[in-house]
Amino acid sequence: MRLNASVALCLLTSAANALPQPQQPAATATLPSEPASDTAAASSQLDELSKYAQSLANSSLTSSKRAACNIANVAIRREWGSLSNKERKAYTDAVLCLQAKKARYPTSIFPGVRSRFDDFVGTHINQTTFIHYTGTFLAWHRYFTYEYEQSLRNECGYTGYQPYWDWSKTAASGLTKSPILDGSQFSMSGDGEFVSGKGNVVLGGNGLPDLPLPPGSGGGCVKSGPFKDMKVNLGPVALALTDGTTVSNGDGLGYNPRCLKRDLTDAINQRFANASSVVSLILKNKNIYDFQMVMQGIPGSGSIGVHGGGHYAMGGDPGRDVFTSPGDPLFYLHHGMIDRTWWIWQLLDQKERTGAKGISGTGTFLNTPPSANTTLETPIDLGLAAGTVVKMKDLMSTTAGPFCYIYL
Ligand SMILES: [Cu+2]
């Protein structure tokens, strides 16, 4: 087949970017306004919302190569299942590389840190109470995930971008039947070894009503796939167990090597992070306060939100420990989807939601103890793990600040 030059160029450009063409403003008219309760219908709504966000992001990007972020250089983050086996393997190889690389943190600061991968885990443990249920939650995790992606690329030769875990897909397929978690060599490893006689995990405490969550289909060490021999070195700090108790190893920064455990729990994925949960989160919450609270689960409401839904659907250790959760490499695919969900929501009202009105909250967990409001000027610091100290305003857009990426 022969192609003329302009067709060939056009094909090349579209293959490189795989971006939908900018749509006319009429696209808004077809956007769903009410979340469908039927998950198949909600799933197509999520597709529509995602395509709309892509078209807006695409039309806001210039084709001028002089702009720092333009159509030609924008990074595209993709869903795990849409990657080829080769791309999946390149990603997990890079994660294994980070786990084999020397830490930047000296053991005088984080005694248990043994690798570059652990630098990120230690940083998250250290800042946990200042980055969840705070004004910085979404932006902090956006930056954290971005810097992790950059480390994979710059320190481990990875040439792709951060993939994400679309929970709505695994809610429909079942976790162990999904390409992310089927335990094959091209997955993020799968379930843990089956442990019998497990009871519920019980969340709540601190005066809140108990929230029992069912155990999953594994519970023991991950037995196959790229991370079957992985060591979790840090934590736990507040690990919820399947006998209703919680266990900790002090501040979690000591050296405590153990296997990676998972307890994949379809019931949690399906209850808190199905397609309807995602679409409803995006469409029903019009301000950032509601959006981020519903996403994390309003304490005492009986919901753990899509954020908790993903974390507790992984289960295991460190999956069920808010502090140490980045110790499971799946964390970054989960937070890729958290970021994608925020990105879609932001693009529905870009001006408002990427500016000062797109921030709500303070610098402490549910403002306890009370602290100053988070603003566009609030600094975000990942310590020695990665990056420079940036401000909230640098993190509000994935294309207008130092970032240059979108989601497909
Ligand atoms: Cu976190």
Boltz pocket constraint, residues with backbone or C-beta under 6 A from the ligand:
constraints:
  - pocket:
      binder: B
      contacts: [[A, 124], [A, 131], [A, 132], [A, 141], [A, 322]]
      max_distance: 6.0
